[in-house]
Amino acid sequence: MAISQAKKNEIIKQYARHEGDTGSTEVQVAVLTADINEINVHMQQHRKDFHSQRGLMKKIGHRRNLLAYLRKTDSQRYRELIKSLGLRR
């Protein structure tokens, strides 16, 4: 159900701000978004899986907090990130 390591590395390479960057806000939000999309597919097939639903809500909340932080600190990076990820904000 979780994203594969190869896909995660590809996302990190795409959104990294410098070489070896795995912890920047952009990378964290992009990885969380990929995870959320995977869990959404799972939840469409398994509607009564409440344990996965709780994990999904926790990931969504974490992403929301990271996006709020990025919006406060650097609004230009925030706008670019939500545009590239296709988030509705």
Secondary structure as GFF3:
##gff-version 3
##sequence-region A 1 89
A	DSSP	alpha_helix	5	15	.	.	.	ID=ss1
A	DSSP	alpha_helix	25	45	.	.	.	ID=ss2
A	DSSP	alpha_helix	50	73	.	.	.	ID=ss3
A	DSSP	alpha_helix	75	85	.	.	.	ID=ss4
###
